[in-house]
Amino acid sequence: MQELDRRYRDWRGVEVQVIGCDREKRQVIFRRPGYPHDCMQLLERFQEKFRRVDA
């Protein structure tokens, strides 16, 4: 897994922190504010639903 530290916004406007990308499994791992567990989304679905927040 490639470790990352990037900010994205989901389709509802909630900002999430992307912490990693597993290219072999084609998954993006991210954290939602106030949620105690890491979340995972297939890369294709993530690209459809999330937009990168410019620093």
CORPEZI-V739804 format. One record per backbone hydrogen bond with DSSP energy under -1.0 kcal/mol. CO is the residue of the C=O (numbers start at 1). NH is the residue of the N-H. E is the energy in kcal/mol with one decimal. If there is no record, write none. Layout:
co	nh	e
CO	NH	E
CO	NH	E
This chain:
co	nh	e
2	21	-2.1
6	18	-3.2
7	53	-2.7
8	16	-3.2
9	51	-2.2
10	13	-1.9
14	10	-2.7
16	8	-2.2
17	31	-2.3
18	6	-1.8
19	4	-2.1
20	29	-2.7
21	2	-2.7
22	26	-1.1
22	27	-2.0
26	43	-3.0
27	22	-2.8
28	41	-2.1
29	19	-2.1
29	20	-1.6
30	39	-3.7
31	17	-2.2
32	35	-1.7
39	30	-2.3
41	28	-3.0
42	46	-2.8
43	47	-2.5
44	48	-1.3
45	49	-2.0
46	50	-2.3
51	9	-2.9
